[in-house]
């Protein structure tokens, strides 16, 4: 699930939430926090002033079919105390490893 404002959640959700929201804390689910996306130069020039780059990238992907947005790199992310620059593929691998390790513990 991708959410830009965790205040909309009740705290009863389970699973993984991907968000740029650094303020809100949730219980019962895992939160992957991301910094601003690094938009490709062409799309970066199109992003209107005052529009969040993540929301702009989501609109390009969902409404305009710009599949290139699937490969966005983020300025940084935080998940289980790890922080670094990454691509969505990196995130998927990290989440997969983390979930597999949790299943083995559970």
N, C-alpha and C positions, 0 to 999 in steps of 0.2 A: 504494500500500500504506500502511496506517495501522498504526503500531506504537508502543506506549508504552514499550518497553524494547529498545534497540538491542543489548543484550548477547546477545540471542537470535539475532542474525544471524552468519553465517560470514565475511562480507566478500566473498563471491563473488557476491552479489546485484547485479543491475543494475536500472536504472529509478529511480523517484522514491519516496522514503519520506517520509511525513508523520508527524511525531512531536513530542511535548513533551519528549523526552529531550534534555537539553543537555550531558550528560556524555560519552557514547560517540561516538567518531569512526569513520567507515566509509570505506573506499576503494572506488572503482568504481561508486558510485551517488550520486545527488544527494539531499540531505536538506533538506527544508523543515521548519524548526523552528517550533513554535507555542507561544504562551503559553496560559494557561487560557481556555477558552471563556466567553463572556458568556452565561449561560443566561437565557432569558426569565424574567420575574419568577415566573410560575406554576410553572414547572419548577424554578427555583432554590429555591423554598420546599419542594419535595418532595425535594430531594437530601439524603440522610441525612448527618449529620456524619461526617467521616472518609472519605467516598467521593469519589474524584477526579471533578470535574465533567465531564471529557472522557469518562471511562468511563460515567458516568451518562447523558450525552447519547447515547453510542453504544448503550447498552442501551435507552433510550427509542426510538431510531430502529429498531434491529434487532429488538427483542423486542416492542415495543408499537406499532410503526407510526406513531410521532409524526414525520411528515414535516417538521414545522416545524424539526426539528434540522438539516435540509439547509441552512438559512440562518443558522446560528450565526455570530456574529461572535467573533473571538478578540481577547484583550487585545493581542496583538502577534504578529508572526511574523518570521522571518529566512530569507531565501533569496538566495543570491548577494550577500550584504552589504547587502541592502535590509531595512529594518525599519520596520514601521508597523502600525496597526490595519487590519483587513480583514474582508471576508466571504469565503465559499467561492468566490463568483463572481470576486472580485478575485484570489484565489489561482489559480483556473483560468486566468484571463487572463494572469497573470504567468508561470505555468509554460508555457503555450502559447507565449508570446513567447520565453521562454528556450530551449525545445526547438527552435523554428523557427530561432532564431539559431544554435543548435549544429548543426543539420542543414546550414545554409548554410556553416558553417565546415568541416564534416567532409567 
